[in-house]
Every structure is written in structure tokens, then in C-alpha cells.
Amino acid sequence: MIHILKARVADGGRLLPTLLIGACGSGLAYAVRMPLPWLLGALIVTTALSLAGVRLPSPTASRKAVLAVIGVMLGAAFTPDMAGDIGRWGASLAIMLVSTAVMMVVSVWMSRRIAGNSLDTAIYAGMPGGLSAVTLMAADSEADLRAVGLAHAVRVLVLLLAIPPVLQLIGHVNLQARNVTLSQWLAMPAWGDALMLVGAGIAGAWLGRLQRLPNPLLFGPVLVSGLLHVTGICEATIPPVVVAFAQIVIGVSVGVRFVGTPLASLGVGLLISVIQALLLMLIAVAAAWLGHAVTGYSPAAALLAYMPGGAPELSLVALSLGIEPAFVTSHHLLRLTVLILLMPLLLSFLKRRFPQG
């Protein structure tokens, strides 16, 4: 037990410089009033250093803990007065699934025909979301894990950087960081509520793994916290300082994915991944306008719900900006569930239909 604790402390010490670098980037972004400063500041500075060849430790353990915290925060968005809105989600969920199918066709075609990847690689690299699950599934196939990881990492990076200008164009959303007093930053819920929130995170993570949910550390706590909040048992929310820290960790975890991948060595694969991400985003924008016309939900909420991938990142953006986080999270949960269930069947069908010589 002592050896485990020592190892955890040592890991934390190695990670501290990475988090401090991310926090400095976020603080600078906040000072210059950049949109989504805590997330994008950390993301930009760690991505730049990674591409420059600086090896930054990945916050693996911290990311897992933060995913559970984000799940609890997202669950708090499910309130008792939402019951009437859930019925309207049906049409939007259908539009999301159709747009996801279109995204799959486009991304797989590009990966297969333009990038020249194998069918296995094209399928897993083209899956719009679920990096953790995709990586595990791809590892059991003949896919090129480096190409799969690059496609997903670039897609999340491009989407997060593109969100502020796109939302300003279509969503009429205030992206500037709100002025928060020190007392508001540090405000903590009452002890009873705090215990319920912690319990929701722990129980949700356990339940998510037990039920084999996609991204269990995120969506398990979403379900447990959502149940507590939608029934009115708990009304507490996470303090702003914790929300900001969660964004820093998520931003850092995206940025350090590019460690060891200098721009000069990526070549055509990087260019194709960027173009692919932009095309999928355009599909999401078109679907968002359709979803807005059909359901009446704001284009901004629909866009974050339909964006191809990065469920923790996009849900956290929705939470940070107050853009229907429950709506956005529910869409990503359904998308990942359907994709994970259908992916093996789809790959098997395509291999029979298009045998590789």
C-alpha cells in the first residue's frame, strides 16, 4: 500500500509541470479574454510545445478523475423542469444519427481512397467520437493505431479551436469569460450536498464500468448525478474553480497527444486529417440548422450535440458556456452507444462486401 502511494505521489510530481504549463496558458488566455480560456489556453500551449518536440507527461490518472467530476457536473444540468423538453429530443436524436452516418461515409471514404489506409484503419479512424473505445477496438484489429490516433486527435483539436468562431457566426452566444468574484470561485456546496456529489462520482464510475457504458467514467456519473438532480434530491453544483481546473486538465490531455509527432514527419496524413475534420464540422453545421428548424433548439446547442467526437470536451464546452449541457451530453451518449454496438457488425459487413487483396 505504501509503495502504491509513493508511486502515485511520484506520478503526480512528474505531471505537475505539465499542469502548471497548462494553467499558465489558461491564465494568459483568461487575462486577454480569449473565448473558452481555461480549455483553449491549456490546449494551445501544450499542443505548441508538443509539436515543438517538448515531451510533456500525459495526465492519464488526472483525466480519469476529472472525467468523473465532469460527469457529475453534467448530471447537475438535468433538472426537474426538463420533463417536457425530453419529448422534443426524439427528432433531434434522429437527425444526429443520420448526420453521424453521413459523417462516417465521408470520413471512411477519405481515409480509404485519399489517404490509402486499410479498411480497418479507415473505419476506426473515421468513427466520429469515442477515442478511448475506438483505440481498444482498433488494437484487436489490423488497424494502424498511429493513423487512428492521429485522425481522432487532430479532429478534436480542430473542432475545439473552431468552436468559438463558428458559435459566434451561428449561435449568438457570449463566449467571453464571465467576471467571477473570489468568493464565487471558491464557493463550496453544503457538506450533505458535497457528499452526494462525491458519491455520485464514485457510484457512477462503478456503475458505468459494470454496465459497460461508452466512456464509463464520464457517462456513469452523468446518469447517477442526473438522477439525483432531476428528482430534486440534490440541487448542488460544482464550484467554478473546479470547473476551470477540469477544463485545464482536458485541454492539456488533448495537447499532449501530439508529443513525439513533429509536423515535418506527419505530412499528407496531417493535412488529410485536418480537411476531414473541417468537412465533418460542415456536415454538423448543416445538421444543426436542420435540427434547429425542426426542434426549435438553438443552433449552438444542436451544433455541440452533433459535432463529430470529443464527448468529454464538447460536453464540457456546453457546460462552460451554459448551452443546454443535458441536451448535448445525451446526444453524445446515444451516438457512442450506437457506434460501439454497430462498429463490429459494420466492419464485418464491409470486409465481406469489399474484400482486400
C-alpha positions as CSV (number, residue, x, y, z in Angstrom):
1,M,0.0,0.0,0.0
2,I,2.8,2.4,0.9
3,H,4.6,1.6,-2.4
4,I,1.4,2.4,-4.3
5,L,1.0,5.7,-2.5
6,K,4.7,6.5,-3.2
7,A,4.2,5.7,-6.9
8,R,1.1,7.9,-7.1
9,V,2.9,10.8,-5.5
10,A,5.8,10.4,-7.9
11,D,3.5,10.3,-10.8
12,G,1.8,13.4,-9.5
13,G,5.2,15.1,-9.2
14,R,6.1,14.3,-12.8
15,L,2.7,15.6,-14.0
16,L,2.9,18.9,-12.0
17,P,5.0,20.8,-14.6
18,T,2.5,19.9,-17.4
19,L,-0.4,21.1,-15.4
20,L,1.4,24.3,-14.4
21,I,2.2,25.0,-18.1
22,G,-1.4,24.4,-18.9
23,A,-2.6,26.6,-16.1
24,C,-0.2,29.4,-17.2
25,G,-1.6,29.2,-20.8
26,S,-5.2,29.2,-19.4
27,G,-4.4,32.2,-17.1
28,L,-2.9,34.2,-20.0
29,A,-5.9,33.3,-22.2
30,Y,-8.3,34.4,-19.4
31,A,-6.3,37.7,-19.0
32,V,-6.7,38.6,-22.7
33,R,-10.4,37.5,-22.6
34,M,-10.0,34.7,-25.1
35,P,-13.1,32.6,-25.7
36,L,-13.2,29.4,-23.6
37,P,-9.9,30.5,-21.9
38,W,-9.4,27.7,-19.4
39,L,-9.8,25.0,-22.0
40,L,-8.2,26.6,-25.1
41,G,-5.3,28.3,-23.3
42,A,-4.1,25.0,-21.9
43,L,-4.8,23.2,-25.2
44,I,-2.9,25.7,-27.3
45,V,0.2,26.0,-25.2
46,T,0.7,22.2,-24.7
47,T,0.0,21.5,-28.3
48,A,2.6,24.0,-29.4
49,L,5.2,22.6,-27.0
50,S,4.4,19.0,-28.0
51,L,4.7,19.8,-31.7
52,A,8.0,21.6,-31.0
53,G,9.4,18.4,-29.5
54,V,8.9,19.1,-25.8
55,R,7.9,15.8,-24.1
56,L,5.1,16.5,-21.6
57,P,3.7,13.7,-19.4
58,S,0.1,12.8,-20.1
59,P,-2.3,13.4,-17.3
60,T,-3.8,9.9,-17.5
61,A,-4.9,9.4,-13.9
62,S,-5.9,13.1,-13.5
63,R,-8.0,12.8,-16.7
64,K,-9.8,9.8,-15.3
65,A,-10.7,11.6,-12.1
66,V,-11.7,14.7,-14.0
67,L,-14.0,12.7,-16.3
68,A,-15.9,11.6,-13.2
69,V,-16.1,15.2,-12.0
70,I,-17.3,16.4,-15.4
71,G,-19.9,13.7,-15.4
72,V,-21.2,14.9,-12.0
73,M,-21.3,18.5,-13.3
74,L,-23.2,17.5,-16.5
75,G,-25.7,15.4,-14.4
76,A,-26.5,18.6,-12.5
77,A,-27.9,20.0,-15.7
78,F,-30.8,17.6,-15.6
79,T,-33.4,19.5,-13.6
80,P,-37.0,18.5,-12.6
81,D,-38.5,21.0,-15.1
82,M,-36.9,19.3,-18.1
83,A,-39.5,16.6,-18.4
84,G,-41.5,18.5,-21.1
85,D,-38.3,19.0,-23.2
86,I,-37.2,15.4,-23.4
87,G,-40.0,14.5,-25.8
88,R,-38.6,17.1,-28.3
89,W,-35.3,15.4,-28.2
90,G,-36.5,12.4,-30.3
91,A,-36.4,14.3,-33.7
92,S,-33.1,15.8,-32.8
93,L,-31.6,12.5,-31.9
94,A,-32.8,11.0,-35.2
95,I,-31.2,13.9,-37.1
96,M,-28.0,13.4,-35.1
97,L,-27.9,9.7,-36.0
98,V,-28.5,10.4,-39.7
99,S,-25.7,13.1,-39.8
100,T,-23.4,10.6,-38.0
101,A,-24.0,8.1,-40.8
102,V,-23.2,10.7,-43.4
103,M,-20.0,11.7,-41.4
104,M,-19.0,8.0,-41.3
105,V,-19.3,7.7,-45.1
106,V,-17.3,10.8,-45.8
107,S,-14.5,10.2,-43.3
108,V,-14.1,6.5,-44.2
109,W,-14.1,7.3,-47.9
110,M,-11.4,9.9,-47.4
111,S,-9.3,7.7,-45.2
112,R,-9.6,4.7,-47.6
113,R,-9.4,6.4,-51.0
114,I,-7.4,9.5,-50.4
115,A,-5.1,8.6,-47.5
116,G,-4.8,5.0,-48.8
117,N,-5.4,3.4,-45.4
118,S,-6.6,-0.2,-44.9
119,L,-10.3,-0.8,-44.3
120,D,-9.8,-1.5,-40.6
121,T,-7.8,1.8,-40.2
122,A,-10.4,3.8,-42.3
123,I,-13.3,2.5,-40.2
124,Y,-11.8,3.2,-36.8
125,A,-10.2,6.5,-37.9
126,G,-13.5,7.6,-39.4
127,M,-15.6,6.9,-36.3
128,P,-16.9,10.3,-35.2
129,G,-16.1,10.1,-31.5
130,G,-15.2,7.6,-28.7
131,L,-11.4,7.8,-28.9
132,S,-10.9,5.5,-25.8
133,A,-13.3,2.8,-27.0
134,V,-12.1,3.1,-30.6
135,T,-8.5,2.6,-29.5
136,L,-9.3,-0.5,-27.6
137,M,-11.3,-1.9,-30.5
138,A,-8.7,-1.0,-33.1
139,A,-6.0,-2.7,-31.1
140,D,-7.8,-6.0,-31.6
141,S,-7.9,-5.5,-35.4
142,E,-5.4,-4.9,-38.2
143,A,-5.8,-1.1,-38.0
144,D,-2.8,1.2,-37.9
145,L,-3.1,2.6,-34.4
146,R,-0.9,5.6,-35.1
147,A,-3.2,6.7,-38.0
148,V,-6.3,6.1,-36.0
149,G,-4.9,8.1,-33.0
150,L,-3.8,10.9,-35.3
151,A,-7.1,11.3,-37.0
152,H,-9.0,11.5,-33.7
153,A,-6.5,13.8,-32.0
154,V,-6.5,16.2,-35.0
155,R,-10.3,16.1,-35.2
156,V,-10.7,17.1,-31.5
157,L,-8.1,19.8,-31.8
158,V,-9.6,21.3,-34.9
159,L,-13.1,21.2,-33.5
160,L,-12.2,22.8,-30.2
161,L,-10.2,25.6,-32.0
162,A,-13.1,26.1,-34.5
163,I,-15.9,26.2,-31.9
164,P,-15.6,29.9,-30.9
165,P,-15.7,31.4,-34.4
166,V,-18.4,29.0,-35.5
167,L,-20.6,29.6,-32.5
168,Q,-20.2,33.4,-32.9
169,L,-21.3,33.0,-36.5
170,I,-24.4,30.9,-35.9
171,G,-25.2,30.8,-32.2
172,H,-25.4,34.3,-30.9
173,V,-23.5,33.0,-27.8
174,N,-21.4,35.1,-25.4
175,L,-18.1,33.3,-25.4
176,Q,-16.2,35.7,-23.1
177,A,-15.2,34.6,-19.7
178,R,-17.6,35.8,-17.1
179,N,-16.3,38.0,-14.3
180,V,-16.4,35.9,-11.1
181,T,-15.6,37.2,-7.7
182,L,-13.1,35.3,-5.4
183,S,-16.0,34.2,-3.1
184,Q,-17.8,32.8,-6.1
185,W,-14.7,31.0,-7.4
186,L,-14.3,29.3,-4.0
187,A,-17.9,28.7,-3.1
188,M,-18.5,25.2,-1.9
189,P,-21.7,23.2,-1.5
190,A,-23.0,22.3,1.9
191,W,-21.5,19.1,3.4
192,G,-24.5,17.0,2.7
193,D,-24.7,18.1,-0.9
194,A,-20.9,17.7,-1.3
195,L,-21.1,14.1,-0.1
196,M,-23.9,13.4,-2.5
197,L,-21.8,14.8,-5.4
198,V,-18.8,12.7,-4.4
199,G,-21.0,9.7,-4.0
200,A,-22.5,10.3,-7.4
201,G,-19.0,10.3,-9.0
202,I,-17.8,7.2,-7.2
203,A,-21.0,5.2,-7.7
204,G,-21.4,6.4,-11.3
205,A,-17.9,5.4,-12.3
206,W,-18.5,1.9,-10.8
207,L,-21.9,1.7,-12.4
208,G,-20.6,2.8,-15.8
209,R,-18.0,0.1,-15.8
210,L,-20.4,-2.5,-14.5
211,Q,-22.9,-1.7,-17.3
212,R,-20.1,-1.3,-19.9
213,L,-21.2,2.2,-20.9
214,P,-19.1,4.0,-23.5
215,N,-16.7,6.2,-21.6
216,P,-17.9,4.8,-18.3
217,L,-16.0,7.3,-16.1
218,L,-17.9,10.1,-17.8
219,F,-21.4,8.8,-18.5
220,G,-21.8,6.7,-15.4
221,P,-21.6,9.8,-13.1
222,V,-23.8,11.6,-15.6
223,L,-26.6,9.1,-15.1
224,V,-26.3,9.0,-11.2
225,S,-25.9,12.7,-10.8
226,G,-28.7,13.3,-13.3
227,L,-31.0,11.1,-11.4
228,L,-30.3,12.9,-8.1
229,H,-30.8,16.3,-9.8
230,V,-33.8,15.5,-12.0
231,T,-35.7,14.1,-9.0
232,G,-34.8,17.1,-6.9
233,I,-32.9,15.1,-4.3
234,C,-29.8,17.3,-4.9
235,E,-29.6,20.8,-6.3
236,A,-25.9,21.5,-5.7
237,T,-23.5,22.5,-8.4
238,I,-19.7,22.2,-8.7
239,P,-17.7,25.4,-7.8
240,P,-16.3,27.5,-10.7
241,V,-12.7,26.7,-9.6
242,V,-13.3,23.0,-10.1
243,V,-14.9,23.6,-13.5
244,A,-11.9,25.7,-14.5
245,F,-9.4,23.0,-13.3
246,A,-11.4,20.4,-15.2
247,Q,-11.0,22.4,-18.4
248,I,-7.3,22.8,-17.9
249,V,-6.8,19.0,-17.5
250,I,-8.9,18.3,-20.6
251,G,-7.1,20.9,-22.6
252,V,-3.7,19.5,-21.5
253,S,-4.8,15.9,-22.2
254,V,-5.6,16.9,-25.8
255,G,-2.4,18.9,-26.3
256,V,0.0,16.2,-25.1
257,R,-1.4,13.7,-27.6
258,F,0.9,15.3,-30.1
259,V,4.1,14.5,-28.1
260,G,6.6,12.8,-30.4
261,T,4.8,13.8,-33.6
262,P,6.7,16.7,-35.2
263,L,5.0,18.4,-38.0
264,A,7.7,17.6,-40.5
265,S,7.0,13.8,-40.1
266,L,3.3,13.9,-40.4
267,G,3.0,15.2,-44.0
268,V,0.0,14.3,-46.0
269,G,-1.7,12.4,-43.1
270,L,-2.0,15.5,-41.1
271,L,-3.4,17.5,-44.0
272,I,-6.0,14.9,-44.8
273,S,-7.0,14.7,-41.1
274,V,-7.4,18.5,-40.9
275,I,-9.5,18.5,-44.1
276,Q,-11.6,15.6,-42.9
277,A,-12.3,17.3,-39.6
278,L,-13.4,20.5,-41.4
279,L,-15.7,18.6,-43.7
280,L,-17.3,16.7,-40.8
281,M,-17.8,20.0,-39.0
282,L,-19.6,21.5,-42.1
283,I,-21.9,18.4,-42.0
284,A,-22.5,19.1,-38.3
285,V,-23.3,22.8,-39.1
286,A,-25.8,21.8,-41.8
287,A,-27.4,19.2,-39.4
288,A,-27.5,21.8,-36.6
289,W,-29.5,24.2,-38.8
290,L,-31.9,21.4,-39.7
291,G,-32.2,20.4,-36.0
292,H,-32.9,24.0,-35.1
293,A,-35.6,24.3,-37.7
294,V,-37.3,21.0,-36.6
295,T,-37.0,21.2,-32.8
296,G,-36.6,24.9,-32.0
297,Y,-33.4,24.2,-30.1
298,S,-30.7,26.8,-30.6
299,P,-28.2,26.2,-33.5
300,A,-25.4,26.4,-30.9
301,A,-26.9,23.6,-28.8
302,A,-27.5,21.5,-31.9
303,L,-24.1,22.1,-33.2
304,L,-22.3,21.0,-30.0
305,A,-24.6,17.9,-29.9
306,Y,-23.9,16.9,-33.5
307,M,-20.1,17.7,-33.5
308,P,-18.2,14.5,-34.5
309,G,-16.4,13.4,-31.4
310,G,-14.8,14.5,-28.2
311,A,-17.8,13.8,-25.9
312,P,-16.0,15.0,-22.7
313,E,-14.6,18.1,-24.5
314,L,-17.8,19.1,-26.2
315,S,-20.0,18.4,-23.2
316,L,-17.6,20.5,-21.1
317,V,-17.8,23.3,-23.6
318,A,-21.6,23.2,-23.4
319,L,-21.5,23.2,-19.6
320,S,-18.9,26.1,-19.5
321,L,-21.0,28.2,-21.9
322,G,-24.4,27.2,-20.5
323,I,-25.6,25.8,-23.8
324,E,-28.0,23.0,-23.0
325,P,-25.4,20.7,-21.4
326,A,-28.0,17.9,-20.7
327,F,-29.2,18.0,-24.4
328,V,-25.6,17.9,-25.7
329,T,-24.5,15.1,-23.4
330,S,-27.5,12.9,-24.1
331,H,-26.8,13.1,-27.9
332,H,-23.1,12.1,-27.4
333,L,-24.1,9.2,-25.2
334,L,-26.5,7.9,-27.7
335,R,-24.0,8.4,-30.6
336,L,-21.2,6.5,-28.8
337,T,-23.5,3.7,-27.7
338,V,-24.9,3.1,-31.3
339,L,-21.4,3.4,-32.9
340,I,-19.8,1.0,-30.4
341,L,-22.6,-1.6,-30.8
342,L,-22.7,-1.4,-34.6
343,M,-18.9,-1.0,-35.4
344,P,-18.0,-4.7,-35.3
345,L,-21.0,-5.5,-37.5
346,L,-20.2,-2.7,-39.9
347,L,-16.6,-3.8,-40.2
348,S,-17.5,-7.4,-40.8
349,F,-20.1,-6.4,-43.5
350,L,-17.6,-4.2,-45.3
351,K,-14.9,-6.8,-45.3
352,R,-17.3,-9.3,-46.9
353,R,-18.5,-6.7,-49.4
354,F,-15.1,-5.3,-50.3
355,P,-12.5,-8.0,-49.7
356,Q,-9.0,-6.7,-49.5
357,G,-6.5,-8.3,-51.8
